[in-house]
Amino acid sequence: MSKTLIRAMILPMTGPDDFFPEGEIAIEEDRIVSVGPKGSAPADFGSERVIDLPDDVVMPGLINTHTHAAMTMLRSYADDLPLMPWLEEKVWPFEAKLSGEDIYWGTLLALAEMIQSGTTTMLDMYADMDRVGDAVLEAGTRAVLSRGMIGNAPNGEKAFQESIELVERYHGAGEGRIQVMFGPHAPYTCSGEYMQRVKKEADRLGVGIHIHLAETQDEINIIKQQVGKTPVQWLKELGIFGGHVVAAHCVHLTEEDMDILAQNKVCVAHNPESNMKLNSGTAPVPELRAKGVVVGLGTDGASSNNNLDLFGEMRSAALQQKLKKDSTTLPAYEVLEMATVGGAQTLGLKDVGQLVPGYKADLISINFDQPHFYPRFSIPAHLVYVAHAGDVRTVMVDGKLIMEERKLLTLDVKKICQEVETRAKRIAAEFAD
């Protein structure tokens, strides 16, 4: 039975005033036993290993609530385009040539990047999700997987069946590190009948739904023309809400839309950098939170970001809202909550997102002994406005170290980078011809 004691500065994310400048965390197997000031661990704890990180801030691992991990294969392939031309003329043709093995290696690259930038959990939507699951198991991270389903496409029925198989094979895999949701792509790519089938099957299997929603003005116009409603109003009419639903983006919302999301406990995955890059707009995050909607942070895929760094995403989220409203909007600690506590709630995970006894030992340490972290007036402010991916020193998931002193312990980064480079360039060359 493994027992680990970590000594560091500790930000447990249990409240704005909770911080231990000289703290310690006792961990037994995959669970946190105690969190508090130095010397607070049980007297009989008997740790097998003590990890001393006096210059580090230890906090919960970051949670990426919306991404398409294997799209690392398309990083910087199709930049500076509007969403629909980007999808229809560049992304979808490239993706059509991806094999399951390509997706496996692209996901490994994404997981390596996320681990090195402090992300311990992701909600992913893509194809060949069995290979994504294999990559997650290999990396040792936590994930919620959803097979992207474009109901209006020729393979819509195939995607539906693959979603059922994904639940049956991977829901609860990796000692519970992997969960599964259904992933209808968006209201404009799935018919009402198709989405109702998805909802019925998701309810039967006891899983949630992950969907792009109200992302662009084009989407609003398409659904308005088709059914005379907003996308949110239409999904409500179809009966899609009511269970666990994660709606990605939610940029273009009316007051009624926001009330519907709040009343139906729909969680929102906010992707500020992707929204900016694709000129989708600015999501009404403060207004959603004020209505009680749970909001998590996501990076979206690396083809529309172009990285998977949630520290950068936190900074962008805060600054974007301050530009839109005023400088007091979305203060640093609230943004940290979105990346940790809010992320766990968005994904429906009950025992991650905070450092408290009984929770899973999913945590990261950030090296604060660097010039850009002095003077230390505010730890939360430094984490949101100053920290970047390279500051992460240690990553632990389920009580197991998967990065130590910035060295990945579960993945061969050099091999992964070489594989992705070769595979991506091969596919791109087919279009050049």
C-alpha positions as a printed Julia matrix, in Angstrom:
433×3 Matrix{Float64}:
   0.0    0.0     0.0
   1.68   3.19   -1.21
   1.79   6.22    1.07
   3.18   9.56   -0.08
   3.64  12.83    1.79
   4.0   16.03   -0.27
   5.29  19.18    1.42
   4.76  22.44   -0.44
   2.69  25.59   -0.6
  -0.85  24.29   -1.03
  -3.84  25.88   -2.76
  -6.66  23.36   -2.17
  -9.34  25.29   -4.12
 -11.79  25.01   -1.24
 -12.25  28.76   -0.83
 -10.53  32.07   -1.69
  -8.9   32.32    1.74
  -7.7   28.72    1.92
  -3.94  28.54    1.4
  -1.14  26.83    3.28
   2.22  28.59    2.74
   3.91  25.66    4.47
   1.58  22.75    3.95
   1.46  19.04    3.4
  -0.74  16.48    1.7
  -0.89  12.86    2.82
  -1.84  10.4     0.07
  -2.62   6.71    0.42
  -2.91   4.75   -2.82
  -5.14   6.92   -5.07
  -6.81   9.04   -2.37
  -5.99  12.11   -0.3
  -5.91  11.36    3.41
  -5.26  14.83    4.78
  -4.48  18.39    3.66
  -3.28  21.14    5.94
  -0.32  22.97    7.45
   3.01  21.23    7.92
   2.69  18.56   10.59
  -1.03  17.99   10.06
  -0.75  14.48    8.58
  -1.94  11.67   10.89
   0.75  10.74   13.39
   0.68   7.11   12.32
   0.64   7.83    8.57
   4.06   6.27    7.98
   4.75   7.61    4.47
   6.88   5.51    2.15
   8.02   8.58    0.26
   8.27  12.25    1.12
   8.32  14.75   -1.76
   9.65  18.12   -0.63
   8.66  20.98   -2.94
   9.06  24.08   -0.72
   9.22  26.44   -3.72
   6.18  24.93   -5.46
   2.47  25.64   -5.23
   0.5   22.39   -5.26
  -3.07  22.62   -6.53
  -5.67  20.34   -8.13
  -4.9   19.18  -11.66
  -6.48  21.32  -14.37
  -9.54  19.99  -16.2
  -9.99  20.58  -19.93
 -13.76  20.45  -20.48
 -13.75  20.5   -24.28
 -11.13  19.38  -26.75
 -10.49  17.26  -29.8
  -7.17  15.76  -28.75
  -6.11  14.13  -32.01
  -6.44  17.45  -33.82
  -2.84  18.04  -32.79
  -2.34  16.36  -36.18
  -3.71  19.57  -37.75
  -1.87  22.09  -35.59
  -1.17  25.21  -37.71
  -2.39  23.38  -40.82
  -5.36  25.66  -41.5
  -5.08  29.01  -39.75
  -6.73  32.41  -40.09
 -10.04  31.23  -41.57
 -13.69  31.59  -40.48
 -15.24  28.53  -38.82
 -17.31  27.11  -41.67
 -14.66  27.41  -44.47
 -12.09  26.16  -41.94
 -14.22  23.08  -41.25
 -15.59  22.34  -44.7
 -12.59  23.15  -46.89
  -9.65  22.24  -44.65
 -10.39  20.3   -41.48
 -12.99  17.77  -42.58
 -11.12  16.74  -45.77
  -7.92  16.24  -43.74
  -9.76  14.33  -41.02
 -11.32  12.02  -43.61
  -7.83  10.66  -44.27
  -6.96  10.01  -40.6
  -6.68   6.35  -39.65
  -7.32   5.0   -36.16
  -3.55   4.71  -35.72
  -3.1    8.37  -36.71
  -5.69   9.35  -34.1
  -3.91   7.25  -31.47
  -0.6    9.03  -32.05
  -2.23  12.46  -32.3
  -3.94  11.83  -28.97
  -0.68  10.72  -27.35
   0.88  14.0   -28.48
  -2.05  15.94  -26.99
  -1.8   14.05  -23.71
   1.94  14.7   -23.49
   1.31  18.41  -24.03
  -1.54  18.47  -21.52
   0.45  16.65  -18.84
   3.36  19.03  -19.26
   0.98  21.99  -18.92
  -0.77  20.67  -15.81
  -3.96  19.18  -17.26
  -4.89  15.87  -15.64
  -8.4   15.38  -17.1
 -10.0   16.07  -20.48
 -13.41  15.8   -22.12
 -12.65  14.7   -25.67
 -14.81  14.44  -28.77
 -13.52  12.74  -31.9
 -13.64   9.56  -34.02
 -11.98   6.19  -33.36
 -12.44   6.81  -29.67
 -11.31   3.3   -28.79
  -7.8    4.37  -29.86
  -8.19   7.57  -27.85
  -9.1    5.41  -24.86
  -5.99   3.3   -25.42
  -3.85   6.44  -25.43
  -5.41   7.68  -22.18
  -4.81   4.33  -20.5
  -1.18   4.45  -21.6
  -0.63   8.04  -20.46
  -2.24   7.48  -17.05
  -4.48  10.55  -17.18
  -8.21  10.88  -16.57
 -10.69  11.44  -19.41
 -14.31  11.58  -20.45
 -14.64  10.33  -24.04
 -17.37  11.09  -26.56
 -17.52   9.77  -30.1
 -18.32  12.73  -32.35
 -21.57  12.04  -34.19
 -22.57  13.98  -37.31
 -26.06  12.64  -37.79
 -26.51  14.23  -41.2
 -23.38  12.54  -42.59
 -23.36   9.15  -44.38
 -21.66   7.57  -41.36
 -24.17   8.98  -38.86
 -25.61   5.56  -38.04
 -22.14   4.03  -37.78
 -21.13   6.75  -35.32
 -24.27   6.05  -33.29
 -23.42   2.35  -32.99
 -19.77   3.1   -32.22
 -20.92   5.36  -29.36
 -22.82   2.46  -27.81
 -19.8    0.21  -28.18
 -17.57   2.86  -26.61
 -19.76   2.97  -23.52
 -19.77  -0.81  -23.27
 -16.0   -1.13  -23.63
 -14.52   1.93  -21.96
 -16.98   3.38  -19.43
 -15.16   2.86  -16.12
 -11.93   1.61  -17.71
  -8.55   2.31  -16.16
  -9.86   1.76  -12.63
 -12.49   4.41  -13.29
 -10.2    6.96  -14.91
 -12.21   6.82  -18.14
 -15.88   7.76  -18.43
 -17.96   8.03  -21.61
 -20.59  10.42  -22.93
 -22.51  10.58  -26.21
 -21.26  13.28  -28.59
 -23.75  14.61  -31.14
 -21.67  17.24  -32.9
 -24.07  20.2   -33.08
 -27.69  21.16  -33.81
 -26.82  22.08  -37.4
 -25.19  18.69  -38.14
 -27.75  16.42  -36.47
 -31.47  16.21  -37.18
 -33.99  16.51  -34.36
 -34.92  12.86  -34.75
 -31.28  11.79  -34.57
 -30.65  13.8   -31.41
 -33.73  12.36  -29.75
 -32.4    8.86  -30.51
 -29.09   9.9   -28.96
 -30.82  11.22  -25.85
 -32.9    8.05  -25.45
 -29.86   5.79  -25.79
 -27.72   7.94  -23.49
 -30.44   7.74  -20.83
 -30.69   3.97  -21.27
 -26.94   3.58  -20.76
 -26.78   6.13  -17.95
 -24.35   8.5   -19.62
 -24.41  12.2   -20.5
 -24.27  14.23  -23.7
 -21.48  16.47  -25.0
 -22.47  18.87  -27.81
 -21.31  22.07  -29.54
 -24.03  24.67  -28.97
 -24.62  28.29  -30.04
 -21.0   28.57  -31.15
 -21.36  30.95  -34.11
 -23.81  33.4   -35.61
 -23.98  31.12  -38.65
 -25.33  28.34  -36.44
 -27.93  30.7   -34.98
 -29.04  31.73  -38.47
 -29.23  28.14  -39.77
 -31.38  26.88  -36.89
 -33.54  30.01  -36.95
 -34.23  29.44  -40.63
 -34.96  25.73  -40.14
 -37.13  25.75  -37.01
 -37.71  29.39  -36.07
 -35.92  29.06  -32.73
 -32.5   29.46  -31.19
 -30.41  26.27  -30.93
 -30.91  26.23  -27.14
 -34.68  26.61  -27.45
 -34.77  23.87  -30.05
 -32.82  21.39  -27.92
 -35.17  22.11  -25.04
 -38.17  21.43  -27.29
 -36.6   18.16  -28.44
 -36.14  17.05  -24.82
 -32.35  16.84  -25.02
 -31.88  18.57  -21.68
 -32.75  17.07  -18.33
 -29.82  14.71  -17.86
 -26.12  15.52  -17.74
 -25.37  17.78  -20.72
 -22.11  19.6   -21.47
 -22.61  22.36  -24.03
 -19.4   23.61  -25.61
 -18.94  27.29  -26.51
 -22.41  28.84  -25.87
 -21.28  32.16  -27.33
 -24.52  33.47  -28.84
 -27.19  33.24  -26.15
 -30.34  35.21  -25.46
 -31.54  35.89  -21.93
 -34.11  33.12  -22.4
 -31.37  30.75  -23.59
 -29.35  31.36  -20.44
 -32.4   30.8   -18.26
 -33.07  27.5   -20.06
 -29.49  26.35  -19.49
 -29.7   27.28  -15.8
 -33.1   25.67  -15.25
 -31.97  22.43  -16.9
 -28.57  22.36  -15.16
 -26.71  22.33  -18.47
 -22.97  22.79  -17.94
 -20.98  25.04  -20.28
 -17.46  24.43  -21.6
 -15.96  27.87  -22.29
 -13.24  28.05  -24.97
 -12.06  31.67  -25.09
  -8.98  31.32  -27.31
 -10.67  29.18  -29.96
 -13.64  31.54  -29.92
 -11.32  34.5   -30.48
  -9.25  32.85  -33.19
 -12.28  31.76  -35.21
 -14.02  35.09  -34.56
 -16.93  33.25  -32.97
 -17.43  35.91  -30.31
 -17.27  36.24  -26.53
 -19.39  33.93  -24.39
 -21.45  35.62  -21.63
 -19.58  33.82  -18.86
 -20.29  36.23  -15.97
 -23.99  36.28  -16.85
 -24.12  32.47  -17.0
 -22.36  32.1   -13.67
 -24.66  34.69  -12.11
 -27.62  32.52  -13.11
 -26.03  29.49  -11.48
 -24.76  27.77  -14.64
 -21.62  25.71  -14.01
 -18.87  26.84  -16.39
 -15.64  24.96  -17.06
 -12.69  25.87  -19.28
 -11.67  24.15  -22.5
  -9.0   24.61  -25.11
 -10.91  23.15  -28.09
  -8.62  21.35  -30.55
  -5.05  22.36  -31.32
  -6.11  23.24  -34.86
  -8.12  26.21  -33.62
  -6.09  27.38  -30.65
  -3.18  26.23  -31.36
  -2.1   24.77  -28.04
  -3.65  22.85  -25.17
  -2.35  25.08  -22.36
  -5.06  25.79  -19.8
  -2.9   28.36  -18.02
  -3.02  30.44  -21.2
  -6.74  29.74  -21.44
  -7.31  31.04  -17.9
  -5.51  34.27  -18.68
  -7.43  34.73  -21.93
 -10.74  34.0   -20.21
 -10.12  36.66  -17.6
  -8.81  39.34  -19.95
 -11.5   38.78  -22.58
 -14.29  39.43  -20.07
 -12.53  42.47  -18.63
 -12.24  43.94  -22.11
 -15.91  43.27  -22.77
 -17.23  44.59  -19.41
 -14.86  46.09  -16.82
 -11.67  45.28  -14.94
 -13.48  43.77  -11.94
 -15.14  41.06  -14.02
 -14.09  37.45  -13.53
 -11.35  37.84  -10.9
  -8.45  35.41  -10.71
  -9.82  32.97   -8.12
 -13.08  32.55  -10.05
 -11.09  31.66  -13.16
  -9.11  29.09  -11.17
 -12.4   27.63  -10.01
 -13.52  27.25  -13.61
 -10.33  25.31  -14.42
 -10.6   22.98  -11.41
 -13.79  22.78   -9.34
 -16.0   23.97  -12.2
 -14.28  21.58  -14.57
 -15.01  18.61  -12.33
 -18.64  19.66  -11.94
 -18.97  20.18  -15.69
 -17.74  16.64  -16.35
 -19.86  15.16  -13.57
 -16.83  13.98  -11.59
 -17.55  13.89   -7.87
 -14.1   13.41   -6.35
 -11.62  15.56   -8.28
 -11.1   19.3    -8.7
 -10.18  20.04   -5.07
  -7.55  18.87   -2.62
  -9.63  17.51    0.25
  -9.59  14.25    2.22
 -11.31  11.43    0.38
 -10.82  12.94   -3.08
  -8.64  11.41   -5.78
  -5.0   12.45   -5.68
  -5.02  14.38   -8.97
  -2.65  17.28   -8.44
   0.07  19.39   -9.98
   2.91  21.52   -8.66
   4.03  24.83  -10.14
   7.62  25.99   -9.61
   7.31  29.45   -8.02
  11.03  29.98   -7.52
  11.35  31.98  -10.72
  11.66  35.73  -11.33
   8.18  36.11  -12.8
   6.59  34.89   -9.55
   8.11  37.6    -7.32
   6.88  39.43   -5.3
   4.15  37.05   -4.15
   1.28  39.38   -3.36
  -1.37  37.0    -4.7
  -0.92  33.31   -5.51
  -4.22  33.06   -7.47
  -3.34  36.15   -9.52
   0.09  34.73  -10.34
  -1.45  31.44  -11.45
  -3.94  33.15  -13.78
  -2.0   36.15  -15.09
   1.63  35.01  -14.88
   2.0   31.22  -14.95
   2.52  29.28  -18.16
   2.81  25.64  -19.16
   6.55  25.43  -18.6
   6.18  26.27  -14.92
   4.55  22.91  -14.11
   7.05  20.66  -12.36
   5.06  17.69  -11.03
   1.87  15.9   -12.13
   0.05  13.15  -10.24
  -3.13  11.33  -11.3
  -4.89   8.71   -9.18
  -2.02   8.88   -6.7
   0.58   7.98   -9.35
   3.28  10.36  -10.54
   3.14  10.75  -14.31
   5.56  13.7   -14.49
   8.39  14.52  -12.11
  10.9   17.35  -12.53
   9.21  17.93  -15.92
  10.11  14.43  -17.11
   7.16  12.4   -18.4
   7.16   8.99  -16.77
   4.54   7.23  -18.9
   5.16   8.47  -22.45
   8.11   8.59  -24.87
   7.76  12.2   -26.03
  10.48  12.08  -28.67
   8.99   9.01  -30.35
   5.49  10.54  -30.25
   6.65  13.79  -31.85
   8.47  11.94  -34.62
   5.46   9.72  -35.37
   3.04  12.66  -35.54
   5.37  14.69  -37.73
   5.68  11.85  -40.22
   1.98  10.99  -40.27
   0.68  14.56  -40.5
   3.1   15.57  -43.26
   2.16  12.45  -45.23
  -1.53  13.38  -45.17
  -0.86  17.03  -45.99
   1.25  15.96  -48.98
  -1.77  14.17  -50.47
  -3.59  17.51  -50.72
  -0.53  19.25  -52.13
  -0.57  16.78  -55.02
